[in-house]
Amino acid sequence: LSMAVGTVIIRFVCRHADPVVATGWHMILGGLPLFALSYQLESQQWVEMNLSDWMALTYATVFGSAIAYGLFFYFA
């Protein structure tokens, strides 16, 4: 539900601000509560992550989410 609301709101924000910056803030503000919740509920899994797991998570976050989402709103 919050993703749907954020997607609608960010279209209006992108008219007055840089789409890439707006997308970055949208993802940060939406991701922090999810990160905190996952840390509370799944803390054991965070401890077991090694370097390759962190690199895969970073790659998926940056290229699979942030850049793709930013390009979507840049060209929309």
TIMARDREN-994863 format. One record per atom (N, C-alpha, C, O): residue in one letter; chain; atom name; z, y, x; residue number from 1. Coordinates in nm, 3 decimals, padded with zeros to 5 digits. Atoms other than C-alpha are relative to their C-alpha. Layout:
BEGIN
res/chain/atom/w/v/u/n
A/A/CA/Z/Y/X/NUM
...
This chain:
BEGIN
res/chain/atom/w/v/u/n
L/A/N/00.000/-00.119/00.083/1
L/A/CA/00.000/00.000/00.000/1
L/A/C/00.000/00.126/00.088/1
L/A/O/-00.075/00.220/00.062/1
S/A/N/-00.006/-00.119/-00.086/2
S/A/CA/00.090/00.245/00.276/2
S/A/C/-00.131/00.020/00.078/2
S/A/O/-00.169/00.134/00.106/2
M/A/N/00.129/-00.013/-00.069/3
M/A/CA/-00.237/00.170/00.458/3
M/A/C/-00.103/00.064/-00.092/3
M/A/O/-00.183/00.146/-00.048/3
A/A/N/00.094/-00.058/00.096/4
A/A/CA/-00.432/00.255/00.143/4
A/A/C/00.026/00.149/-00.017/4
A/A/O/-00.067/00.229/-00.019/4
V/A/N/-00.035/-00.142/00.014/5
V/A/CA/-00.245/00.583/00.099/5
V/A/C/-00.038/00.077/00.126/5
V/A/O/-00.094/00.186/00.117/5
G/A/N/00.035/-00.066/-00.125/6
G/A/CA/-00.288/00.668/00.466/6
G/A/C/-00.150/00.018/00.018/6
G/A/O/-00.195/00.120/00.071/6
T/A/N/00.145/-00.010/-00.010/7
T/A/CA/-00.661/00.598/00.450/7
T/A/C/-00.054/00.111/-00.088/7
T/A/O/-00.147/00.182/-00.048/7
V/A/N/00.044/-00.109/00.089/8
V/A/CA/-00.703/00.834/00.156/8
V/A/C/00.041/00.135/00.057/8
V/A/O/-00.039/00.229/00.057/8
I/A/N/-00.051/-00.127/-00.052/9
I/A/CA/-00.489/01.107/00.313/9
I/A/C/-00.073/00.042/00.127/9
I/A/O/-00.101/00.160/00.146/9
I/A/N/00.060/-00.038/-00.129/10
I/A/CA/-00.653/01.091/00.655/10
I/A/C/-00.141/00.057/-00.018/10
I/A/O/-00.186/00.134/00.068/10
R/A/N/00.133/-00.061/00.025/11
R/A/CA/-00.995/01.175/00.506/11
R/A/C/00.013/00.151/-00.017/11
R/A/O/-00.072/00.227/00.032/11
F/A/N/-00.021/-00.144/00.018/12
F/A/CA/-00.856/01.514/00.403/12
F/A/C/00.048/00.065/00.130/12
F/A/O/00.010/00.177/00.161/12
V/A/N/-00.050/-00.054/-00.127/13
V/A/CA/-00.675/01.562/00.735/13
V/A/C/-00.115/00.017/00.099/13
V/A/O/-00.117/00.114/00.174/13
C/A/N/00.112/-00.006/-00.094/14
C/A/CA/-00.996/01.492/00.929/14
C/A/C/-00.093/00.118/-00.025/14
C/A/O/-00.172/00.154/00.063/14
R/A/N/00.080/-00.119/00.026/15
R/A/CA/-01.162/01.789/00.762/15
R/A/C/00.053/00.121/00.076/15
R/A/O/-00.022/00.215/00.105/15
H/A/N/-00.065/-00.114/-00.064/16
H/A/CA/-00.915/02.023/00.935/16
H/A/C/00.047/-00.029/00.142/16
H/A/O/00.092/00.061/00.212/16
A/A/N/-00.047/00.037/-00.134/17
A/A/CA/-00.832/01.833/01.254/17
A/A/C/-00.099/-00.097/00.062/17
A/A/O/-00.185/-00.153/-00.007/17
D/A/N/00.085/00.095/-00.071/18
D/A/CA/-01.004/01.622/01.516/18
D/A/C/00.026/-00.141/-00.053/18
D/A/O/00.141/-00.184/-00.058/18
P/A/N/-00.020/00.133/00.059/19
P/A/CA/-01.062/01.275/01.363/19
P/A/C/00.068/-00.099/00.094/19
P/A/O/00.147/-00.182/00.048/19
V/A/N/-00.060/00.093/-00.094/20
V/A/CA/-00.962/01.090/01.679/20
V/A/C/00.150/00.027/00.015/20
V/A/O/00.230/-00.066/00.018/20
V/A/N/-00.142/-00.037/-00.010/21
V/A/CA/-00.633/01.280/01.712/21
V/A/C/00.073/-00.038/-00.128/21
V/A/O/00.183/-00.093/-00.124/21
A/A/N/-00.062/00.035/00.129/22
A/A/CA/-00.558/01.238/01.341/22
A/A/C/00.017/-00.151/-00.013/22
A/A/O/00.118/-00.198/-00.064/22
T/A/N/-00.010/00.145/00.005/23
T/A/CA/-00.631/00.867/01.368/23
T/A/C/00.111/-00.051/00.090/23
T/A/O/00.186/-00.142/00.053/23
G/A/N/-00.108/00.039/-00.091/24
G/A/CA/-00.401/00.835/01.667/24
G/A/C/00.137/00.021/-00.061/24
G/A/O/00.222/-00.067/-00.054/24
W/A/N/-00.128/-00.027/00.063/25
W/A/CA/-00.113/00.999/01.484/25
W/A/C/00.023/-00.091/-00.120/25
W/A/O/00.135/-00.136/-00.144/25
H/A/N/-00.010/00.090/00.115/26
H/A/CA/-00.186/00.791/01.174/26
H/A/C/00.046/-00.138/00.045/26
H/A/O/00.132/-00.199/-00.019/26
M/A/N/-00.035/00.133/-00.049/27
M/A/CA/-00.163/00.471/01.377/27
M/A/C/00.140/-00.003/00.061/27
M/A/O/00.213/-00.101/00.044/27
I/A/N/-00.134/-00.004/-00.060/28
I/A/CA/00.149/00.578/01.568/28
I/A/C/00.107/00.006/-00.109/28
I/A/O/00.202/-00.071/-00.107/28
L/A/N/-00.101/-00.016/00.105/29
L/A/CA/00.339/00.691/01.260/29
L/A/C/00.007/-00.122/-00.092/29
L/A/O/00.113/-00.155/-00.144/29
G/A/N/-00.001/00.121/00.082/30
G/A/CA/00.235/00.381/01.067/30
G/A/C/00.046/-00.123/00.076/30
G/A/O/00.102/-00.215/00.018/30
G/A/N/-00.034/00.117/-00.080/31
G/A/CA/00.291/00.140/01.354/31
G/A/C/00.145/-00.007/00.045/31
G/A/O/00.198/-00.116/00.062/31
L/A/N/-00.139/00.001/-00.046/32
L/A/CA/00.639/00.246/01.463/32
L/A/C/00.095/-00.073/-00.095/32
L/A/O/00.175/-00.154/-00.050/32
P/A/N/-00.088/00.076/00.090/33
P/A/CA/00.815/00.124/01.147/33
P/A/C/-00.030/-00.150/00.002/33
P/A/O/00.061/-00.232/-00.008/33
L/A/N/00.035/00.141/-00.006/34
L/A/CA/00.623/-00.204/01.168/34
L/A/C/00.051/-00.064/00.129/34
L/A/O/00.097/-00.178/00.128/34
F/A/N/-00.052/00.050/-00.127/35
F/A/CA/00.717/-00.245/01.534/35
F/A/C/00.150/-00.021/-00.008/35
F/A/O/00.202/-00.123/00.037/35
A/A/N/-00.146/00.012/00.013/36
A/A/CA/01.084/-00.180/01.457/36
A/A/C/00.038/-00.118/-00.089/36
A/A/O/00.131/-00.192/-00.059/36
L/A/N/-00.028/00.111/00.091/37
L/A/CA/01.078/-00.426/01.168/37
L/A/C/-00.028/-00.134/00.067/37
L/A/O/00.050/-00.228/00.052/37
S/A/N/00.030/00.126/-00.068/38
S/A/CA/00.911/-00.696/01.376/38
S/A/C/00.101/-00.028/00.110/38
S/A/O/00.133/-00.144/00.136/38
Y/A/N/-00.102/00.020/-00.103/39
Y/A/CA/01.163/-00.640/01.655/39
Y/A/C/00.129/-00.052/-00.061/39
Y/A/O/00.198/-00.135/-00.001/39
Q/A/N/-00.121/00.046/00.069/40
Q/A/CA/01.447/-00.690/01.407/40
Q/A/C/-00.014/-00.144/-00.048/40
Q/A/O/00.078/-00.224/-00.033/40
L/A/N/00.017/00.131/00.062/41
L/A/CA/01.301/-00.997/01.240/41
L/A/C/-00.051/-00.107/00.096/41
L/A/O/-00.023/-00.226/00.076/41
E/A/N/00.063/00.095/-00.092/42
E/A/CA/01.115/-01.161/01.530/42
E/A/C/00.035/00.030/00.145/42
E/A/O/-00.053/00.021/00.231/42
S/A/N/-00.036/-00.043/-00.135/43
S/A/CA/01.309/-01.052/01.839/43
S/A/C/-00.020/-00.110/00.104/43
S/A/O/-00.052/-00.079/00.219/43
Q/A/N/00.016/00.108/-00.097/44
Q/A/CA/01.290/-01.394/02.004/44
Q/A/C/-00.144/-00.009/00.050/44
Q/A/O/-00.167/-00.041/00.166/44
Q/A/N/00.139/00.008/-00.042/45
Q/A/CA/00.910/-01.384/02.010/45
Q/A/C/-00.036/00.111/00.098/45
Q/A/O/-00.120/00.091/00.186/45
W/A/N/00.028/-00.109/-00.094/46
W/A/CA/00.908/-01.047/02.190/46
W/A/C/00.052/-00.035/00.139/46
W/A/O/-00.009/00.004/00.239/46
V/A/N/-00.058/00.037/-00.129/47
V/A/CA/01.128/-01.191/02.466/47
V/A/C/-00.090/-00.098/00.074/47
V/A/O/-00.098/-00.094/00.197/47
E/A/N/00.080/00.106/-00.061/48
E/A/CA/00.892/-01.483/02.528/48
E/A/C/-00.140/00.045/00.043/48
E/A/O/-00.215/-00.035/00.098/48
M/A/N/00.135/-00.046/-00.036/49
M/A/CA/00.580/-01.268/02.582/49
M/A/C/-00.012/00.020/00.151/49
M/A/O/00.076/00.078/00.215/49
N/A/N/00.026/-00.021/-00.143/50
N/A/CA/00.431/-01.276/02.932/50
N/A/C/-00.106/00.109/00.017/50
N/A/O/-00.148/00.171/-00.080/50
L/A/N/00.093/-00.110/-00.030/51
L/A/CA/00.189/-01.035/03.102/51
L/A/C/-00.133/-00.016/-00.074/51
L/A/O/-00.186/00.082/-00.126/51
S/A/N/00.128/00.018/00.068/52
S/A/CA/-00.126/-01.189/02.957/52
S/A/C/00.013/00.024/-00.151/52
S/A/O/-00.082/00.071/-00.214/52
D/A/N/-00.023/-00.030/00.142/53
D/A/CA/00.024/-01.168/02.606/53
D/A/C/00.002/00.151/-00.025/53
D/A/O/-00.058/00.199/-00.121/53
W/A/N/-00.006/-00.146/00.013/54
W/A/CA/00.100/-00.797/02.655/54
W/A/C/-00.138/00.062/00.020/54
W/A/O/-00.174/00.158/-00.049/54
M/A/N/00.135/-00.052/-00.023/55
M/A/CA/-00.251/-00.737/02.790/55
M/A/C/-00.089/-00.027/-00.121/55
M/A/O/-00.169/00.059/-00.160/55
A/A/N/00.079/00.032/00.119/56
A/A/CA/-00.407/-00.913/02.490/56
A/A/C/00.040/00.088/-00.117/56
A/A/O/-00.046/00.135/-00.193/56
L/A/N/-00.048/-00.087/00.107/57
L/A/CA/-00.191/-00.714/02.249/57
L/A/C/-00.049/00.143/00.021/57
L/A/O/-00.090/00.210/-00.074/57
T/A/N/00.048/-00.135/-00.031/58
T/A/CA/-00.283/-00.388/02.424/58
T/A/C/-00.150/00.011/-00.025/58
T/A/O/-00.196/00.110/-00.083/58
Y/A/N/00.146/00.000/00.021/59
Y/A/CA/-00.655/-00.475/02.421/59
Y/A/C/-00.033/00.002/-00.149/59
Y/A/O/-00.117/00.080/-00.193/59
A/A/N/00.025/00.005/00.144/60
A/A/CA/-00.647/-00.564/02.051/60
A/A/C/00.040/00.129/-00.069/60
A/A/O/-00.026/00.173/-00.163/60
T/A/N/-00.045/-00.126/00.060/61
T/A/CA/-00.454/-00.248/01.969/61
T/A/C/-00.096/00.113/00.031/61
T/A/O/-00.135/00.188/-00.059/61
V/A/N/00.083/-00.113/-00.041/62
V/A/CA/-00.671/-00.008/02.166/62
V/A/C/-00.144/-00.016/-00.050/62
V/A/O/-00.196/00.074/-00.116/62
F/A/N/00.141/00.015/00.034/63
F/A/CA/-01.019/-00.150/02.113/63
F/A/C/-00.023/-00.051/-00.141/63
F/A/O/-00.115/-00.006/-00.209/63
G/A/N/00.019/00.057/00.132/64
G/A/CA/-00.979/-00.350/01.795/64
G/A/C/00.050/00.086/-00.113/64
G/A/O/00.007/00.071/-00.227/64
S/A/N/-00.057/-00.083/00.106/65
S/A/CA/-00.782/-00.090/01.606/65
S/A/C/-00.026/00.148/00.023/65
S/A/O/-00.096/00.211/-00.056/65
A/A/N/00.002/-00.146/-00.020/66
A/A/CA/-00.755/00.258/01.754/66
A/A/C/-00.142/00.054/00.015/66
A/A/O/-00.179/00.149/-00.055/66
I/A/N/00.135/-00.053/-00.022/67
I/A/CA/-01.110/00.309/01.879/67
I/A/C/-00.089/-00.027/-00.120/67
I/A/O/-00.163/00.061/-00.164/67
A/A/N/00.083/00.033/00.116/68
A/A/CA/-01.277/00.128/01.589/68
A/A/C/00.037/00.087/-00.120/68
A/A/O/-00.052/00.135/-00.191/68
Y/A/N/-00.045/-00.080/00.112/69
Y/A/CA/-01.068/00.314/01.333/69
Y/A/C/-00.036/00.148/00.020/69
Y/A/O/-00.078/00.215/-00.074/69
G/A/N/00.038/-00.138/-00.031/70
G/A/CA/-01.127/00.648/01.507/70
G/A/C/-00.149/00.024/-00.018/70
G/A/O/-00.189/00.128/-00.071/70
L/A/N/00.145/-00.013/00.018/71
L/A/CA/-01.503/00.591/01.516/71
L/A/C/-00.039/-00.003/-00.146/71
L/A/O/-00.132/00.066/-00.187/71
F/A/N/00.029/00.006/00.144/72
F/A/CA/-01.501/00.503/01.148/72
F/A/C/00.017/00.138/-00.063/72
F/A/O/-00.071/00.183/-00.137/72
F/A/N/-00.023/-00.131/00.060/73
F/A/CA/-01.350/00.839/01.054/73
F/A/C/-00.082/00.109/00.068/73
F/A/O/-00.111/00.211/00.006/73
Y/A/N/00.084/-00.098/-00.068/74
Y/A/CA/-01.555/01.026/01.316/74
Y/A/C/-00.138/00.006/-00.063/74
Y/A/O/-00.195/00.114/-00.080/74
F/A/N/00.134/00.006/00.058/75
F/A/CA/-01.882/00.911/01.160/75
F/A/C/-00.001/00.003/-00.152/75
F/A/O/-00.107/00.010/-00.213/75
A/A/N/-00.007/-00.001/00.148/76
A/A/CA/-01.759/00.909/00.798/76
A/A/C/-00.020/00.139/-00.056/76
A/A/O/-00.017/00.158/-00.177/76
